[in-house]
Every structure is written in structure tokens, then in C-alpha cells.
Amino acid sequence: MGMKAKVALGAVVGFVVIGAVSANAGNDGKNGGSDGSGSGSSASAGQHTDGQKDTGSAKAAKTKKAALDGDGEYRVGSDVKPGTYRTTGNTDDMCYWERAKDAKGEMDSLLANDNVSGTSYVTVKPTDKLFKSSGCADWEAVDPKAKGRPASSMDGDGGMFKVGTDIAPGTYRSTGNADDSCYWERTKDAEHGLNSIIANNNVTGSAVVTISATDAYFKSAGCGDWKKA
């Protein structure tokens, strides 16, 4: 079966068929959750806490200034530190982000990009020169070792889910998809390059996918809601 990657060019997303991609997943912050830990809950790609009650410090942490404004161009190393960031609550693919190797603004400058509905995680590397964001909700830094309460179902158009934190590993099913509008992707990191993809597909009708505990993230766009089989 051919692989298809979601690739944005000039802030326009398309589904592009790519060649076979290695199925060896990496180990970048991929702590698998147990099957029962998220039973009966639904993930919306927002990172969870361990269920502790809000304290004064916890509330202060929630209201602290976001790491990055959702609109802007940031120099890596001076304006933004390398690391993994998350934006959530985006609608209708209006959020566009881009990692670039220079500030020339040419096609050759582009390292990775995406249009986002729902949530996106992006890892900005020390070798990147520029990070661009347009029309996105504010970005916040994410601790790759943070624990969560992984759910057993998720929004089919929710964007990106961190395995073991947002969503539990296991086999999931999505139904009622039409005209290849459902796209899913298993990834080994949040760099969004072709080498990041473990497996992906466009689906009509029912979709079934097994998310491994060693996967880093699961992406879903335009699909019916996923439920653990």
C-alpha cells in the first residue's frame, strides 16, 4: 500500500504519495500508557496532568505567558529556544507553521511545515534558523517527560496526539469516512519530515490502525472519531 504524507507548500496542504518509509520507531519521549488508564475518556490532544487538584502554583502555571505568540517569525536560539512546542484549539486549518533553515523565504529554505486543525506538536531543532507561525493559537513549551492520563478515544479531526500522554497505545477504529478525506499518520517524532513517518494513509469507509507504545505521536485529520477496539 502506498504511503501518503501531508505536505504544505506555501501554506497550502495537499496529500502527496511517498515511497516506503522505515517502520522502526524512535524513542524520543515515547512512554507508553497502559490500556486501562484512559478507559472511557476521550483525547482532544491536550496534555493532561496526573489528576492532582489545582493549587495556587498550578493555577499560576496555567496562566503564565505562552512561550510563543501564534503569529510571528522567530529566530532559533535568540527568539525561541530549541525544543518541542504545542498549539491547541485551532480550527479549519487556519493555523500554519514552518521550520526553516534560513530567513530567505525561498522554497529551499523550508525544512517542514503544516496546516493545523486542532492540535500540533513541533520540535524546533538547534540547527533550525527560523520558526514561523501564522493564525495559530499561542504555542507553549512541552516537557517530553511529562506524564498524563492517556485516553482510549480521540477526535478524528483533533490533529496530533502524544502517545502515552494524550492517547493510549492500542488498536483504534474510525468509521463513516468518505472520499479519502480521512488522513492518519503514526510518527516517531515531532519534526514533521518524511523520515518522521512510520506509517500513514488516506481512508474511505472504515479505518483500523494499531498505535504502538513506541510511537511518539498519532495524527488524524478529517476522520470520524477514533475508538479503541
N, C-alpha and C positions, 0 to 999 in steps of 0.2 A: 504494500500500500504506500502511495506517495506521501511524503511529508509536506506540510504547508506551514509557512511561517507568516506571522502578521508583521508586515514591514511598512513603515511610514516614510514617505518621500515628500518633503516639502509640506509637512503637516497633513498629508493625505494618506490614509491607510488602505492597503489592499492585501489580499491573501495571495501569497506567492508560493508556488511549489518549489521545494528544495530537494536536494539529494538525501540519501540515508544519513542519519545522524547517530553517533555513538549512544548506546543505551547505558553507558556507565555513568552513574550519578556521582556528583562530588559530595563533599562533607561539610559545606560552608553553612554552619549553623542549623543543621538539619536534625533536630532532636525529635524523634517520632513520638506521637501521643498514643495512648492506649485506646483500643476500640471503644471502651465503655466510658471514657472520660467526657465525651461530648454528647452522649446519647440524649436524643430528644431536643437538642438545641440546633440552631441554625447559624451559620457563619455569614457575616457580611464583610469579611476581610478586614475587620478592625481588630487590632491586637488586644487580647484580654489580659486581665490581672488574675491573680490566684484566688479571687473571691474575697479578699480582705475588705473590711468596711473602710469607708473613706475617713481619713484622718485629716487634720489641718494641713500636714505636709503633702498628703496625696492630692488634696484639692488644689493646693498651690502648684503642684507639678502639672496638673491638668490645665491650668490656666496660664502657664508660663509661655513666653513668646515662642512662636514656631521657629524652627531652625531656618526656614527659607520661605519667603513670600511666594505665592503661586504664580506671580508674574514677575519675570526678571531674567537677566543673564548674569551668571556668577562665575568668577574666576576661581578655579580649583586651587586650593592651598592658601588663598587670601580671603576670598569672599565666602567660600564654602570648604569645609574640611572633607577629605575623603571618608567614605563610609556609606552605610545603607540608610536610605530615607524612604518615607511613606507619605502618600497623599490619599485622602479618602473622602467620599461624599461627592465625587464628580459625576456629572450626568451628560448623556447624549454625546459622548466622545469630544466634548469641547475642550478638555484638558489635553495639551500637547507638551511633551518634554523631549529633550535632546541632550545626549552626551557628545561632545566634540573634541577633536584633537588640536584645534586651533580656533582663532576668532575670525577667520577669513570669511566664514559664511558660505563656503562653496560645498558642493556635493561631496568632494573628497575629504572635507572636514568632519563629516558625520561618522560617528562610531556606532551609535544606537539611538533609536527614538521610538515613540509610540503615541497613539491617541488613546485616551483612557476614559472608560465609563466605570464608575465605582472606585476601586482602589488600585493603586500601583505601588510597588516597591522598586526602587532603583539603587544600585550600588555604584557610587561615583568612585572611580579608581584614582590613585595618586598620579598616574600617568595621563589622566584626562586634563585638558586645559580649560574647558568651559562647560558649564551646565546651564541649559536654557529651560524655562518653564513658562507656558502661556495658557491662561484661562483655567488654571488648576486651583484647587483648594490648597491651602498652605501645606508645606512639607515639614515633617518632623523627623528627627534622627531616631533610628530604631536600634535597640540593643539586640544583636544577633543571638545572645544567650538568654533573652527574656523568655520566661515560661508563660503558658496560657492555659485556657480551657478549650481544647480543640473540639469543634462541633462535628456532628455527623450528617449535616446537610448544609447546602450553601446556595446563594443567589446565583442563578445561571448567567446573569449579566453583571455580576459583582466585581469582575476584574481579577485581582490577584490575591491568592490566599497562601499564607505561610503554613507549610505542612508541620504539624506538631504543635502549632500555636493557634492558628485560625481554624484549621481543618485537620481532622484525624486521618491517618492513613487508612486505606481500605478500598473496596470496590464500590463505585458510585454509578447511578443510572439517571439519565435525563431523558425525558420523553416530550413528544409533540413538537419536535424541531422541523422547520420547513426550509426548503430551498438552500441547503448548505449554509444557513445563516448562523448556525451554532459552531463556534470555534473553541477548542480546548487545547491546552498545552501543559505538559509536565516539564519543569526546568530544574537544572542543577544549581542555578544561582540567579541573581537579580541584575545581571549585566546586560541581558536582552540581546546578546549576539547570537548568531546561528549556532555557535558552539555551546550555548547555554541550553539548547533544546534537547531534551531526552526523547520526547515523542509528542506528536500533535496531529490534529485532524479537523476537517470541516465535516459536519454531520447533518444528514436529513433523517427525520424519524427519531428512533431511539438511539441513545448513545450510552455505552458502558465503558468505564475506564477504571483501572486499578492504580491508585496513588500509593507509591511505595514510601516506607518510613525514611528512606534515604533520599527521596526527592526533597528539593528545597522549597519549591513553590508550585502551585497549580493555578493556571489562568483559564478563565471562562468568559466568553463574550457572546451575547445573543442566543444563549441556550435556555432551555427550560430549567427550572431549579433542579439541583442535583440532590439525591437522597442515597444514603448508604444502603447497599443491597444486603 
